[in-house]
Each structure stands twice: as C-alpha cells, then as structure tokens.
Amino acid sequence: AQSVTQPDIHITVSEGASLELRCNYSYGATPYLFWYVQSPGQGLQLLLKYFSGDTLVQGIKGFEAEFKRSQSSFNLRKPSVHWSDAAEYFCAVGTTSGTYKYIFGTGTRLKVLA
Amino acid sequence: ETGVTQSPTHLIKTRGQQVTLRCSSQSGHNTVSWYQQALGQGPQFIFQYYREEENGRGNFPPRFSGLQFPNYSSELNVNALELDDSALYLCASSGVATNTEAFFGQGTRLTVV
C-alpha cells in the first residue's frame, strides 16, 4: 500500500540549532516527493520538491532534503533554525500512476525555543 | 502566496445540512484537487477534476461531490453533514502533467455541530 510515515509527531529545538525531520515512504514506483509547511490555520506552502536527478534538493527558507532510494527516505534538514520556522511540516508522495494525487504523512509539529 | 483562493474561510453547519465550498484555481492550471484535513492529521485526497470531469476519487462516500467549471474553478459539495466532516478543506490546483507541484489555497474550516 502507498503510504508516507513521519515518525516524529512533535520536535522541539532551540533557535540556531540544526534540524532534521524524518520521512519514509512506501510506493511501488519512483515517487515524486515534496515537503510542505503549514502555519496554524493556514494552507500548505511548498518548501521543496524532488522529481528526478540530484538527490539533494534545495528549497526555500534555507531548507534542503535528501532522497535516499535504498532507505525509502526523504528527510528534511536545516542547519540553523529560526523562531519563525515553528509550524507543522508535511512530507508527501506524488503518485505517478493513475490519478496524480498526493499522499501525505501525518505531519511533524516543530516547536522552536528562544 | 499562491493564486488559489477558497471561500468561505470558515463556516459552521448543523448535522444533516448541506454545504458548498468554492475554489478558484491558479491561472493556467486546469486540474483541481480537493483534500480533507482533519485535526491533527495530514490532508486526505477526496477527488480531482480535470476538464470538468472527475478524474479520480479517494475513499470518500458519494455524499461528497464536486463540479468544475469552464474557467477551471471548482466546487465541493457535501450532503447530509456528519460531525466527522468537521475539518479543513483544501483545494489544490496544478497543471495536467504529473511532474508539477500542486498549489494549495488557504482552506475552508468547516465545523459541523
């Protein structure tokens, strides 16, 4: 079955510390992969995407993610977190067969300590 | 900010009522997808419309229905509302090709009482 797992429901980091949010997926074909961020009461903003090619992708706001096919992972990283990064982060797979749709993980809520 | 707009932003309905949510897609996008995001969950795919036809559906009952208009805007209709329908409903517009990202609106927060 197609699925996306974000094993960390909540993560708390200090401002200036590094961040890694984990994402594992289960999908039969080569997936398209995305990270979105959602502030309270808001819609989803795309941070970065992976379709093919270089497995390390750069996104907005200083985020990057690395696609590791052997581990079925697409972890999100940021070297130095800012207080404004506090939000909920969703990893998603874009299905490449049948209807093109997104399968989302359950999200990781990031809290940033001053 | 994306060019996808949704209305209304919030509404409250009573169990058993019907509701219509609206979405204007981003310019140049001909595909609209709807997602339901329950509290504390990731968005779940409801259905997708392409060229005014339903182009795929998730695991939602028939009382969830939709429309797409010639200008690619879309409506989501939910009949016989249940308490569990309380959620944030997100509209996403995209191009027809698969290697494109979807742009999401701000959502409509539906509360069923």
Interface residues (C-beta under 8 A of the other chain):
Chain A: V4 Y32 F34 Y36 G41 Q42 G43 L44 Q45 L46 K49 F51 F90 A92 G94 T96 G98 T99 Y100 K101 Y102 I103 F104 G105 T106 G107
Chain B: T2 V4 Q6 T31 S33 Y35 G40 Q41 G42 P43 Q44 F45 Q48 N55 G56 R57 G58 L90 A92 S94 T98 N99 E101 A102 F103 F104 G105 Q106 G107 R109
